[in-house]
Amino acid sequence: MTMLANLLVACLSFRVAPTRSRMIMASVTSATIPAAAKEALSVCRKAARTKEAEPEAVCAALLEVEKTMRAAAKDDGGAISRATLEALDGAWRLVFTTGTLDTQNKIGKINYFPLRATQSFDTSTMRITNGIYVGEFALLKFFGEFQWLEDRRKLEFDFDQIALLGLTFDLPKGGAEGLGAASGLGSKNNVKLAKEGKKAFFNWIFADEEVALARGGGGGLALWRRDTEMEASA
């Protein structure tokens, strides 16, 4: 009986630990939010939860948070950067994107993303997964590793494997960038970077327990919400 009780306690502890960690993470990140960014972040949170915020208002909010957080992080000794990386651990569903600068010039802003596209970051192993799903089923997934450049809140990544309809293949150097651009998961600028021997990247603006904001290598801005369903299934 004692052994069974200990086992139940261990299982409950395993489930509670991530929540407790996220509460600590939220308090650290919340303490770094400048007052000027809070109103803009409320627009981003509404967009992430409901997709009902006006696209123009979301774009303006993304730009405001980017400007404010850049200024706040300039002389903070890396505190915002470290909190951002900690908050990114987990799964994130793409909600809104302005599209790359090239896409904007051709067809205009994309706004709310119509598909289920989720990125996952494991900050303990520095591994990244990027995929498009139909319900719980992954049509396409990329796997790779990432590096975090603290002084710029810049996440550089490189994919080395792809899973197509459940079948996994190794990728040649630069292969993921071309496939990513074709599928909509990446930008054409990533292809250019790969040819120059450079990695694709995101400059992260902000992340907490609910939302994440970044500017991609193609120049576009994007908004994600935490994908709690994906995290639970993992």
C-alpha positions in Angstrom: 0.0 0.0 0.0 2.8 2.4 0.9 4.5 1.6 -2.4 1.3 2.4 -4.3 0.9 5.7 -2.4 4.4 6.7 -3.2 3.8 5.9 -6.9 0.7 8.1 -6.9 2.5 10.9 -5.3 5.3 10.7 -7.9 2.8 10.8 -10.7 1.0 13.8 -9.3 4.3 15.5 -8.7 5.2 14.9 -12.4 2.0 16.6 -13.5 2.2 19.5 -11.1 5.9 20.4 -11.8 5.4 22.0 -15.2 2.6 24.2 -13.9 4.6 25.4 -11.0 7.6 26.1 -13.3 5.3 28.0 -15.7 4.0 30.2 -12.8 7.6 31.1 -11.9 8.4 31.7 -15.5 5.3 34.0 -15.8 6.3 36.1 -12.8 9.8 36.6 -14.1 8.6 37.6 -17.6 5.8 39.8 -16.3 8.3 41.8 -14.2 10.2 42.7 -17.3 7.2 44.1 -19.3 7.4 47.9 -19.7 4.1 49.7 -19.1 4.1 51.0 -22.6 3.9 47.4 -24.0 1.1 46.1 -21.8 -1.8 47.7 -23.8 -0.3 46.4 -27.1 0.2 42.9 -25.5 -3.5 42.9 -24.5 -4.4 43.2 -28.2 -2.0 40.4 -29.1 -3.6 38.2 -26.3 -7.1 38.8 -27.7 -5.9 37.9 -31.2 -4.3 34.7 -29.9 -7.4 33.6 -28.0 -10.2 34.6 -30.3 -8.8 35.7 -33.7 -11.2 38.6 -33.4 -8.8 41.6 -33.1 -8.6 43.7 -36.2 -5.6 42.7 -38.3 -4.4 46.3 -38.6 -4.6 46.6 -34.8 -2.6 43.4 -34.3 0.1 44.6 -36.7 0.3 47.9 -34.9 0.5 46.1 -31.5 3.3 43.8 -32.7 5.3 46.8 -33.9 4.7 48.6 -30.6 5.8 45.6 -28.5 8.9 45.1 -30.7 9.9 48.8 -30.3 9.3 48.9 -26.5 10.9 45.5 -25.7 14.0 46.4 -27.8 14.5 49.6 -25.8 13.9 47.8 -22.5 16.4 45.0 -23.3 19.1 47.3 -24.4 20.7 47.8 -21.0 19.2 45.1 -18.8 22.2 42.7 -18.8 20.3 40.0 -20.7 17.5 39.6 -18.2 14.7 39.9 -20.8 16.5 37.6 -23.2 17.0 34.8 -20.6 13.3 35.1 -19.5 12.2 34.9 -23.2 14.2 31.8 -23.8 12.8 30.2 -20.6 9.3 31.1 -21.7 9.7 29.6 -25.2 10.2 26.1 -23.8 7.2 24.1 -25.1 4.8 24.1 -28.0 3.5 27.2 -29.9 0.7 27.4 -32.5 1.1 30.1 -35.2 -1.9 32.4 -35.0 -1.1 35.6 -37.0 1.6 36.6 -39.4 2.2 39.6 -41.6 4.1 37.3 -44.1 7.6 37.9 -45.3 8.4 41.3 -46.9 8.5 39.5 -50.3 5.0 38.0 -49.7 3.7 41.4 -48.6 4.9 42.9 -51.8 3.3 40.2 -53.9 -0.1 39.5 -52.3 -0.3 41.7 -49.2 -0.4 40.7 -45.5 -1.4 37.2 -44.6 -3.0 38.0 -41.2 -4.6 35.1 -39.4 -2.9 31.8 -40.3 -5.5 29.4 -41.7 -3.7 26.1 -40.9 -2.5 24.4 -37.7 1.2 25.1 -37.7 3.0 24.4 -34.4 6.6 25.0 -33.4 8.1 23.2 -30.4 11.3 24.2 -28.5 13.1 22.0 -26.0 15.5 24.4 -24.2 17.1 21.5 -22.3 18.3 19.8 -25.5 18.1 22.9 -27.8 16.0 21.0 -30.3 13.3 22.4 -32.5 10.3 20.8 -34.2 8.1 22.6 -36.8 5.0 21.0 -38.3 1.7 21.4 -40.1 -1.2 19.3 -38.7 -4.7 18.2 -39.5 -6.2 17.8 -36.1 -3.6 15.7 -34.2 -2.1 14.2 -37.4 1.1 15.7 -38.7 1.2 16.1 -42.4 4.7 17.5 -42.4 7.3 18.0 -39.6 10.9 19.3 -39.5 13.3 18.4 -36.8 16.6 20.2 -36.0 18.6 22.1 -33.4 18.8 25.7 -32.4 21.2 28.2 -30.8 20.2 31.2 -28.7 22.1 34.5 -29.0 21.4 36.2 -25.8 22.5 39.7 -26.8 20.0 39.9 -29.6 17.3 37.5 -28.5 18.0 35.7 -31.7 17.2 32.0 -32.3 19.2 30.5 -35.1 18.1 27.0 -36.3 18.9 24.3 -38.7 16.7 21.3 -39.7 18.3 17.9 -40.3 15.3 15.6 -40.6 11.8 15.7 -42.1 8.8 13.5 -41.5 6.2 13.4 -44.3 3.0 11.6 -43.5 4.8 9.8 -40.7 7.9 8.7 -42.7 11.1 10.2 -41.6 14.1 11.2 -43.9 17.4 12.8 -43.3 17.8 16.2 -45.0 20.8 17.4 -47.1 22.3 20.7 -46.1 19.9 23.5 -47.2 17.2 21.0 -48.1 14.9 22.1 -45.3 15.0 25.8 -46.3 13.7 25.0 -49.8 10.9 22.7 -48.5 10.0 25.2 -45.8 9.7 28.0 -48.2 7.5 25.9 -50.5 5.3 24.7 -47.7 4.8 28.1 -46.0 6.6 27.1 -42.9 9.7 29.2 -43.8 10.7 32.1 -46.0 12.6 32.3 -49.2 15.2 34.4 -47.3 16.1 31.2 -45.4 17.1 29.6 -48.8 19.4 32.6 -49.4 20.9 32.3 -46.0 21.6 28.6 -46.4 23.4 29.3 -49.7 25.6 31.8 -47.8 26.3 29.2 -45.1 24.1 31.0 -42.6 21.3 29.7 -40.5 17.6 30.6 -40.6 16.5 32.7 -37.6 13.9 34.4 -35.5 14.4 37.6 -33.6 12.2 37.0 -30.6 10.3 40.1 -29.3 8.5 38.6 -26.3 7.3 35.3 -24.8 5.4 34.4 -21.6 3.0 31.7 -20.5 0.4 32.6 -23.1 1.8 34.3 -26.2 5.0 34.7 -28.2 6.0 37.3 -30.7 8.9 37.4 -33.2 10.3 38.8 -36.4 11.4 36.2 -38.9 14.4 36.1 -41.1 12.2 37.1 -44.1 11.2 40.4 -42.3 7.7 39.4 -41.3 6.2 39.6 -37.8 4.3 36.7 -36.2 2.2 35.9 -33.2 1.9 32.5 -31.6 -0.3 31.2 -28.7 0.9 28.4 -26.4 -0.4 25.1 -27.8 -1.4 23.4 -24.5 -3.0 20.5 -26.4 0.3 19.7 -28.1 2.2 20.0 -24.8 -0.3 17.7 -23.1 0.0 15.0 -25.8 3.8 15.2 -25.7 
